């Protein structure tokens, strides 16, 4: 019989015996045709390829526009060419925050960089980096809107703007706004479309270009009782939405999205339970990218070594949420996924490294992780039970695309590891291996027999060979259910 719900996302309930589903380094794709053999499949998350490595670390900001790619890596401001080679364009200050990079386009020909609390202007025509003295110590993060560079000083809840298309000139004594609509301090800022969202610790507000002497004004419809817990979790995506880790007067630790002026919570109860178990969720860092028809919001919890990815089209369904991570085999544990600070550059998905100075290309066609590590992929299915009666399990079969092994070396006979728990995930038996089929062995079956009995059993599978693992379902042979 079909193992109902085996293809799914993460939904680890507070009561593990209610639901302990977990998915790492796969994502759920619903089938769009009613004629498909399954309702959904698990497809592999991307691997990485090192393009180059800077002399400083770690990655802190990344930007691409009009054929030029730039990054802040440690104390260095780099330009990156199409092949991934790095050219140093100057040095910036560093503090515990990430950096930001934005452009004022053809009208100004400049990049605005914030790093270490300071502001910098990079002139594209001359390839020169200069310090904006007026912003020393007061530039927490930056952005661009309708001809103006914007700088937020989170220490004083103050928004500064540059002269029109001139990032070298800032009148910080006159051209500024300070929070007055709400009493909680501004902690983050992000431009979405023609609005700049200024996010407090408990509330948020949208400003627009009103054309006044100070051109930005509060929009009367743009106030919401949702704030920001992690300032560098805020990210915009191709779906014209803003994503962030939220907070209110009544609680925090949930992921929010706003399109228009109405925020919504897009994290599930299970994801919020995990987030609220972390020691320091306020250090979370987020970015958005689109690939293979999906738009992902990737949220990294730095101190807590965890990475979550939201498929924005499916939110807030549990299948929208899966984990990403690097498997540290020598320590038998997961670490957070290190590719961060995304930019779509030269037709490629590129990221920086959260630990080293590496620049990565990421792609679903790549089958290795950072440091050349294997990518371990993991799925724990829901609990199988029938009113707590004993069920006899004659078989478990994993339905997957078989015969995708490599020609030689690791993966020439790719293996699936399966184990099960008879107490709802509290304790586990030993792993049992089956082949997923050498190259061309499309009729192979990954099947386990004579599996005993249980009242409350769940199965999990893991794989690590460098092939494109695609799971489409699972089947179990069940009898009993009378005692």
Backbone torsions as a table, in degrees:
resi	resn	phi	psi	omega
1	UNK	NA	157.3	179.2
2	UNK	-67.2	134.3	174.4
3	UNK	-80.8	95.7	-174.3
4	UNK	-60.9	129.3	174.9
5	UNK	80.5	6.9	-178.7
6	UNK	-64.6	-34.2	174.7
7	UNK	-86.5	111.4	-177.3
8	UNK	-172.4	179.7	-178.9
9	UNK	-96.5	-155.4	-178.9
10	UNK	-90.7	131.8	177.2
11	UNK	-153.4	58.6	-179.3
12	UNK	-78.7	101.6	-178.2
13	UNK	-72.2	162.5	174.4
14	UNK	-57.3	-38.0	173.8
15	UNK	-94.0	106.0	-178.4
16	UNK	-61.1	-25.9	177.9
17	UNK	-77.4	-7.7	174.6
18	UNK	-88.7	-48.6	177.3
19	UNK	-164.6	125.8	179.7
20	UNK	-126.1	28.3	-175.4
21	UNK	-61.9	137.5	179.4
22	UNK	-147.3	136.5	179.6
23	UNK	-134.2	124.6	-179.2
24	UNK	-126.9	127.7	175.9
25	UNK	65.4	24.0	161.5
26	UNK	-129.8	165.5	170.4
27	UNK	-136.8	158.0	-177.0
28	UNK	-91.9	128.6	172.1
29	UNK	-121.5	112.5	176.1
30	UNK	-66.0	143.4	175.3
31	UNK	-77.7	135.6	-175.7
32	UNK	-92.0	-9.4	179.6
33	UNK	-106.4	136.8	176.4
34	UNK	-68.4	-16.4	-179.2
35	UNK	-87.5	-2.2	-179.5
36	UNK	-63.9	152.6	-178.4
37	UNK	-77.5	-9.1	178.7
38	UNK	-145.7	157.5	178.9
39	UNK	-79.2	-25.9	-177.9
40	UNK	-158.1	161.8	177.7
41	UNK	-135.9	157.1	171.2
42	UNK	-100.0	121.4	-179.8
43	UNK	-114.2	154.5	-172.0
44	UNK	-77.3	140.5	171.6
45	UNK	-73.6	164.6	-171.3
46	UNK	-73.1	155.4	167.5
47	UNK	-96.8	-176.8	-175.2
48	UNK	-130.6	154.5	174.0
49	UNK	-134.9	129.6	179.5
50	UNK	-76.6	125.1	175.5
51	UNK	-93.0	-38.7	179.7
52	UNK	-167.7	170.2	179.5
53	UNK	-139.1	127.0	179.1
54	UNK	-78.8	167.4	-179.2
55	UNK	-83.8	-10.9	177.3
56	UNK	-116.8	168.5	178.9
57	UNK	-160.5	160.6	-0.5
58	UNK	-94.7	-175.7	173.0
59	UNK	-64.6	141.3	-174.2
60	UNK	-136.5	-20.8	176.8
61	UNK	-165.2	154.1	-171.9
62	UNK	-152.3	140.3	-173.7
63	UNK	-156.5	142.8	174.8
64	UNK	-141.3	135.5	174.7
65	UNK	-162.9	140.9	173.5
66	UNK	51.6	43.3	173.2
67	UNK	80.4	9.8	179.1
68	UNK	-129.8	135.1	-176.7
69	UNK	-116.7	137.6	-177.4
70	UNK	-136.6	155.3	179.0
71	UNK	-152.1	148.0	166.0
72	UNK	-103.4	118.7	179.9
73	UNK	-126.0	109.6	-173.6
74	UNK	61.5	-124.1	179.3
75	UNK	-92.9	-0.9	-173.5
76	UNK	-100.8	139.5	170.1
77	UNK	-104.0	115.7	-173.1
78	UNK	-113.1	150.5	160.7
79	UNK	-103.9	142.2	-176.0
80	UNK	-121.6	130.2	-178.6
81	UNK	-91.8	-178.4	-175.2
82	UNK	-60.4	-29.8	178.3
83	UNK	-84.2	-6.1	179.1
84	UNK	96.6	1.3	-179.2
85	UNK	-71.6	144.4	-175.3
86	UNK	-100.9	138.0	171.6
87	UNK	-126.1	121.7	-179.9
88	UNK	-70.7	131.6	178.3
89	UNK	-115.2	7.1	177.9
90	UNK	145.8	-176.7	-176.0
91	UNK	-126.2	142.9	-179.2
92	UNK	-128.0	163.6	176.9
93	UNK	-75.9	161.3	-178.0
94	UNK	-133.6	138.9	167.5
95	UNK	-135.9	-159.9	-176.5
96	UNK	-78.7	-8.2	-179.2
97	UNK	-90.3	157.0	166.1
98	UNK	-64.7	175.3	175.1
99	UNK	-103.5	173.3	173.1
100	UNK	-136.3	152.0	176.6
101	UNK	-137.3	135.0	173.3
102	UNK	-147.0	169.3	-175.3
103	UNK	-127.6	149.8	170.5
104	UNK	-102.7	18.4	169.3
105	UNK	68.3	-162.6	-177.8
106	UNK	-64.8	-25.9	-179.7
107	UNK	-66.3	-27.3	-178.5
108	UNK	-120.8	-28.0	179.0
109	UNK	65.2	32.8	-175.2
110	UNK	-132.7	154.1	165.8
111	UNK	-109.9	142.6	174.7
112	UNK	-111.3	122.6	-178.7
113	UNK	-116.8	133.3	168.5
114	UNK	-114.1	136.2	-179.1
115	UNK	-162.9	133.3	179.2
116	UNK	62.8	25.0	-178.8
117	UNK	83.1	-1.0	-179.4
118	UNK	-109.7	162.2	176.4
119	UNK	-112.3	147.2	-178.9
120	UNK	-139.1	149.1	174.4
121	UNK	-118.9	128.0	173.3
122	UNK	-107.7	118.8	179.8
123	UNK	-87.3	116.1	-172.4
124	UNK	-66.5	-35.7	-176.6
125	UNK	-67.9	-36.2	-175.9
126	UNK	-105.8	-5.1	-178.1
127	UNK	56.4	42.9	-179.9
128	UNK	-116.4	140.8	178.8
129	UNK	-110.9	128.7	-179.9
130	UNK	-132.2	153.0	178.8
131	UNK	-85.1	139.2	172.3
132	UNK	-91.6	98.4	-172.9
133	UNK	-60.0	-33.5	-177.1
134	UNK	-65.3	-18.3	-176.7
135	UNK	-104.7	5.3	-177.7
136	UNK	-57.0	120.5	176.6
137	UNK	81.7	0.8	-176.0
138	UNK	-128.7	13.6	-178.3
139	UNK	-111.7	88.5	178.7
140	UNK	-71.4	-42.8	178.5
141	UNK	-156.5	159.4	-177.2
142	UNK	-131.0	166.7	175.6
143	UNK	-164.0	-180.0	-178.1
144	UNK	-133.5	140.3	178.8
145	UNK	-153.2	117.6	170.8
146	UNK	48.7	50.3	174.4
147	UNK	95.8	-11.2	-175.6
148	UNK	-114.3	135.5	163.5
149	UNK	-78.7	143.7	179.7
150	UNK	-120.0	141.5	175.4
151	UNK	-132.5	131.2	177.4
152	UNK	-105.5	128.4	170.2
153	UNK	-100.5	100.4	-176.4
154	UNK	-69.5	-20.0	-179.2
155	UNK	-70.5	-26.1	-177.1
156	UNK	-125.0	7.7	-177.4
157	UNK	54.0	48.3	-177.0
158	UNK	-120.8	133.6	176.7
159	UNK	-107.2	124.0	177.7
160	UNK	-110.9	149.8	174.9
161	UNK	-127.1	149.5	176.5
162	UNK	-82.7	174.3	166.5
163	UNK	-64.9	158.5	-178.0
164	UNK	-61.3	121.9	-179.7
165	UNK	52.5	31.7	178.4
166	UNK	-143.8	92.8	-178.2
167	UNK	-76.9	-5.1	178.4
168	UNK	-85.1	-12.3	-174.6
169	UNK	-119.3	118.9	178.7
170	UNK	-134.2	124.5	173.8
171	UNK	-100.1	85.5	-175.0
172	UNK	-72.4	-10.1	176.3
173	UNK	-85.5	-17.8	-177.0
174	UNK	-124.0	-46.4	-172.6
175	UNK	-88.7	73.3	179.4
176	UNK	-151.2	162.5	173.7
177	UNK	-136.5	144.9	179.6
178	UNK	-122.1	148.8	-173.1
179	UNK	-62.2	131.9	177.0
180	UNK	-138.6	-21.2	-177.2
181	UNK	-69.6	-40.0	176.0
182	UNK	-121.8	163.7	-178.1
183	UNK	-94.4	-18.9	179.6
184	UNK	-76.1	144.9	-173.4
185	UNK	-71.6	144.9	170.4
186	UNK	-65.3	133.0	179.0
187	UNK	-121.5	-16.2	-177.7
188	UNK	-152.1	162.2	-177.9
189	UNK	-148.0	139.2	175.5
190	UNK	-155.7	133.8	176.8
191	UNK	-87.0	130.7	175.4
192	UNK	-131.3	111.8	-177.0
193	UNK	63.4	-124.0	-178.4
194	UNK	-103.8	20.6	177.7
195	UNK	-126.7	147.0	169.3
196	UNK	-108.8	122.7	177.8
197	UNK	-89.9	121.0	176.9
198	UNK	-105.2	115.9	-166.8
199	UNK	-108.3	120.2	175.2
200	UNK	-87.1	-179.5	179.7
201	UNK	-74.2	-17.7	-179.8
202	UNK	-132.4	-22.3	-179.8
203	UNK	-136.2	174.3	179.7
204	UNK	-147.8	159.4	-179.2
205	UNK	-148.1	150.1	178.9
206	UNK	-106.0	135.3	175.6
207	UNK	-117.5	154.9	-179.4
208	UNK	-138.6	169.3	179.0
209	UNK	-83.3	102.0	-177.4
210	UNK	-90.8	-8.3	-179.7
211	UNK	79.4	10.4	177.8
212	UNK	-73.8	179.2	178.7
213	UNK	-55.0	-49.3	163.3
214	UNK	-92.3	111.9	-161.8
215	UNK	-67.1	-20.0	-175.8
216	UNK	-97.7	136.7	-179.3
217	UNK	-137.5	153.2	176.0
218	UNK	-66.4	133.7	176.3
219	UNK	-86.9	128.4	-174.1
220	UNK	-62.4	-20.6	178.0
221	UNK	-95.6	-0.7	-169.3
222	UNK	-101.9	39.4	176.1
223	UNK	-116.4	134.7	-179.5
224	UNK	-140.2	148.2	-178.9
225	UNK	-86.4	43.8	174.7
226	UNK	-129.8	128.1	178.0
227	UNK	-111.9	-164.9	-173.3
228	UNK	-124.1	124.1	177.5
229	UNK	-84.1	-36.7	-175.2
230	UNK	-124.7	103.3	-172.3
231	UNK	-56.8	-34.7	-177.8
232	UNK	-96.2	16.7	169.8
233	UNK	-86.5	-11.6	-173.8
234	UNK	-74.1	129.7	-178.5
235	UNK	-149.7	149.8	175.4
236	UNK	-109.7	153.0	-178.5
237	UNK	-131.5	177.0	-178.9
238	UNK	-69.0	-12.4	177.9
239	UNK	-87.1	14.4	177.9
240	UNK	57.0	43.1	179.1
241	UNK	-131.9	158.5	176.9
242	UNK	-111.3	133.5	-179.4
243	UNK	-122.2	144.6	178.3
244	UNK	-166.6	165.9	174.6
245	UNK	-89.3	117.7	-166.0
246	UNK	-98.0	167.8	177.0
247	UNK	-153.1	150.4	174.0
248	UNK	-137.1	-179.1	173.9
249	UNK	-66.2	-15.4	-171.1
250	UNK	-110.8	-2.5	-179.5
251	UNK	159.2	171.1	-179.5
252	UNK	-150.3	-173.6	177.9
253	UNK	84.8	34.3	176.3
254	UNK	-129.6	153.1	-179.5
255	UNK	-93.8	131.6	-177.4
256	UNK	-115.1	158.1	173.3
257	UNK	-139.2	142.2	173.1
258	UNK	-130.9	130.3	170.7
259	UNK	-130.1	123.3	-167.0
260	UNK	78.5	-133.4	-177.0
261	UNK	-117.3	6.0	-174.3
262	UNK	-112.7	107.7	177.3
263	UNK	-72.3	154.8	174.2
264	UNK	-141.1	150.9	175.8
265	UNK	-86.4	127.2	-177.3
266	UNK	-115.2	3.1	173.9
267	UNK	-91.7	147.7	179.5
268	UNK	-83.2	169.3	175.7
269	UNK	-57.0	-42.1	-177.1
270	UNK	-65.4	-42.6	178.8
271	UNK	-65.8	-40.9	178.9
272	UNK	-64.9	-34.7	176.0
273	UNK	-62.6	-42.6	178.2
274	UNK	-64.7	-46.4	-178.3
275	UNK	-59.8	-41.9	-178.1
276	UNK	-75.2	-7.1	173.1
277	UNK	-87.2	-9.5	-177.4
278	UNK	-77.7	150.0	-177.2
279	UNK	-73.5	-33.8	-174.1
280	UNK	-143.5	66.9	179.0
281	UNK	-65.1	-16.9	-178.2
282	UNK	-67.8	-11.8	178.5
283	UNK	-93.6	9.7	-176.8
284	UNK	-61.6	144.7	179.0
285	UNK	-126.2	134.5	-176.0
286	UNK	-129.5	153.9	171.6
287	UNK	-151.0	163.5	-178.5
288	UNK	-124.6	138.7	170.6
289	UNK	-148.1	161.4	-178.8
290	UNK	-121.1	137.7	-179.3
291	UNK	-158.2	137.7	175.2
292	UNK	53.7	36.3	177.7
293	UNK	86.2	-4.2	-179.0
294	UNK	-108.6	144.7	172.1
295	UNK	-112.2	123.4	-173.5
296	UNK	-110.5	135.1	165.5
297	UNK	-104.6	112.7	-176.0
298	UNK	-103.9	122.6	-173.6
299	UNK	-120.4	115.6	-178.6
300	UNK	-104.5	129.5	175.2
301	UNK	-101.4	104.7	-166.4
302	UNK	-64.8	-58.6	-176.8
303	UNK	-67.1	-29.2	-175.2
304	UNK	-96.2	3.7	169.3
305	UNK	56.5	47.1	-178.3
306	UNK	-137.2	148.0	178.1
307	UNK	-134.8	128.9	176.3
308	UNK	-118.4	145.5	178.2
309	UNK	-128.5	127.8	179.8
310	UNK	-105.4	123.1	169.4
311	UNK	-81.3	104.2	-167.6
312	UNK	-64.3	-26.3	-179.5
313	UNK	-72.0	-23.7	-177.2
314	UNK	-96.4	-14.8	-174.6
315	UNK	-61.5	143.0	6.0
316	UNK	-99.1	25.7	179.8
317	UNK	-62.2	145.6	178.3
318	UNK	-55.3	-29.9	178.8
319	UNK	-68.0	-11.2	178.3
320	UNK	-74.3	-20.4	-172.0
321	UNK	-108.6	124.1	172.0
322	UNK	-137.1	159.7	177.2
323	UNK	-93.9	155.4	167.2
324	UNK	-125.5	150.8	-179.3
325	UNK	-172.5	163.2	174.0
326	UNK	-104.6	128.3	-179.1
327	UNK	-85.2	118.7	177.3
328	UNK	-95.0	92.2	-169.9
329	UNK	-65.2	-35.3	-177.8
330	UNK	-69.4	-17.6	178.3
331	UNK	-114.3	-0.5	177.3
332	UNK	55.0	50.7	-178.1
333	UNK	-152.1	163.5	173.9
334	UNK	-92.6	144.9	168.5
335	UNK	-120.8	160.2	179.9
336	UNK	-63.2	156.3	-178.1
337	UNK	-77.3	123.4	-170.1
338	UNK	-80.4	-24.6	177.0
339	UNK	-64.5	119.4	-178.8
340	UNK	-141.1	177.2	177.0
341	UNK	54.9	72.3	-172.4
342	UNK	-78.2	148.1	166.7
343	UNK	-149.3	137.9	172.1
344	UNK	-86.9	108.5	-171.5
345	UNK	-134.8	133.0	176.5
346	UNK	53.1	39.1	178.3
347	UNK	74.6	11.5	-177.8
348	UNK	-124.4	155.4	169.6
349	UNK	-86.4	118.0	-177.5
350	UNK	-124.8	145.1	179.5
351	UNK	-138.5	163.0	172.0
352	UNK	-102.3	166.6	-178.8
353	UNK	-95.7	137.3	-179.2
354	UNK	-75.3	-10.1	-177.7
355	UNK	-121.2	-49.7	-177.2
356	UNK	-98.8	-173.4	176.9
357	UNK	-94.9	19.4	-173.6
358	UNK	-73.5	147.8	168.4
359	UNK	-110.2	127.1	-175.1
360	UNK	-112.4	148.2	157.1
361	UNK	-98.1	131.3	176.3
362	UNK	-114.2	140.6	-177.1
363	UNK	-160.7	147.2	176.4
364	UNK	-69.5	-12.7	177.1
365	UNK	-83.6	-9.7	179.7
366	UNK	-93.9	143.9	-170.2
367	UNK	-123.6	15.8	174.4
368	UNK	-125.5	156.8	-178.5
369	UNK	-100.1	-171.8	178.3
370	UNK	-59.1	152.4	-179.3
371	UNK	59.5	21.8	-179.7
372	UNK	69.9	16.5	-177.8
373	UNK	-74.7	155.9	172.5
374	UNK	-67.3	151.4	173.4
375	UNK	-95.7	112.2	175.4
376	UNK	-88.8	129.6	178.8
377	UNK	-116.6	141.5	-166.2
378	UNK	-143.1	136.1	174.1
379	UNK	-140.0	124.4	172.3
380	UNK	-110.2	121.2	-176.1
381	UNK	-83.6	174.7	178.7
382	UNK	-71.6	167.2	-179.1
383	UNK	-76.4	137.8	175.7
384	UNK	-100.4	118.6	178.9
385	UNK	-155.8	159.0	178.0
386	UNK	-140.1	89.1	179.2
387	UNK	53.6	34.9	178.4
388	UNK	62.3	25.2	176.2
389	UNK	-89.3	155.2	-178.9
390	UNK	-73.5	129.0	177.9
391	UNK	-117.0	137.8	177.9
392	UNK	-97.9	125.0	-176.0
393	UNK	-102.0	101.0	-179.7
394	UNK	-80.6	-24.1	-177.8
395	UNK	-161.8	156.4	168.7
396	UNK	-136.1	129.0	179.8
397	UNK	-129.8	130.2	176.9
398	UNK	-93.4	122.4	178.8
399	UNK	-91.5	116.5	-178.2
400	UNK	-148.2	169.7	175.7
401	UNK	-77.3	109.6	-174.9
402	UNK	-87.8	168.0	170.9
403	UNK	74.9	25.6	-177.5
404	UNK	-103.9	19.6	-179.2
405	UNK	-62.7	160.6	177.0
406	UNK	-77.2	163.4	-179.4
407	UNK	-68.2	-40.4	-178.7
408	UNK	-143.2	168.6	173.0
409	UNK	72.4	-161.1	179.9
410	UNK	-60.9	131.0	-177.8
411	UNK	99.5	-5.2	178.1
412	UNK	-68.2	-26.2	170.4
413	UNK	-133.4	76.8	-172.7
414	UNK	-64.1	139.4	-174.7
415	UNK	-115.0	146.3	173.8
416	UNK	-110.4	129.9	175.4
417	UNK	-100.6	129.1	178.4
418	UNK	-125.0	141.2	169.2
419	UNK	-145.5	165.4	-179.5
420	UNK	-141.2	160.6	178.0
421	UNK	-121.6	136.7	179.3
422	UNK	-102.3	7.6	178.5
423	UNK	-129.7	36.6	175.6
424	UNK	70.9	27.0	176.4
425	UNK	96.6	6.4	179.1
426	UNK	-74.8	-45.4	178.2
427	UNK	-132.2	158.5	-172.5
428	UNK	-133.4	148.7	173.4
429	UNK	-83.2	-176.4	-179.1
430	UNK	-79.1	158.6	179.6
431	UNK	-75.6	145.6	176.2
432	UNK	-126.6	131.4	-173.3
433	UNK	-99.4	148.2	169.6
434	UNK	-143.6	151.9	179.3
435	UNK	-78.3	141.2	173.0
436	UNK	-92.8	2.2	175.5
437	UNK	102.9	119.6	173.1
438	UNK	-62.0	168.4	-175.7
439	UNK	-54.3	127.9	178.7
440	UNK	87.0	-8.3	-179.6
441	UNK	-86.2	71.2	-172.3
442	UNK	-74.1	-17.1	179.9
443	UNK	-92.5	5.6	-179.2
444	UNK	-62.1	146.5	177.1
445	UNK	-124.1	124.6	174.9
446	UNK	-89.7	95.6	-167.9
447	UNK	-136.6	138.8	178.8
448	UNK	-122.5	139.7	-175.3
449	UNK	-120.8	164.5	173.7
450	UNK	52.6	69.3	-171.7
451	UNK	-106.2	12.3	173.3
452	UNK	76.5	-156.7	-176.0
453	UNK	-134.3	161.4	179.8
454	UNK	-166.1	160.4	174.6
455	UNK	-96.1	-25.6	-174.1
456	UNK	-149.2	85.0	-173.7
457	UNK	-111.5	144.9	167.8
458	UNK	-133.9	149.0	-179.3
459	UNK	-110.8	148.8	170.3
460	UNK	-136.5	148.5	178.3
461	UNK	-128.1	148.9	175.0
462	UNK	-141.6	150.4	-179.6
463	UNK	-140.8	157.4	178.3
464	UNK	-148.9	-3.8	178.6
465	UNK	-67.5	149.3	-173.7
466	UNK	-80.5	66.9	176.1
467	UNK	-131.4	165.7	-179.5
468	UNK	-80.5	85.3	-176.4
469	UNK	-69.4	122.5	179.2
470	UNK	-131.6	113.5	-179.4
471	UNK	-99.6	136.4	-178.1
472	UNK	-119.4	-5.7	177.3
473	UNK	162.8	-172.8	175.5
474	UNK	-154.5	155.6	179.9
475	UNK	-131.1	147.4	175.5
476	UNK	-131.4	142.0	173.6
477	UNK	-95.8	116.3	-173.3
478	UNK	-125.8	139.3	170.0
479	UNK	-140.6	170.2	177.6
480	UNK	95.7	-145.7	-179.6
481	UNK	90.5	27.6	-176.2
482	UNK	-111.6	-8.5	-178.1
483	UNK	-124.0	NA	NA
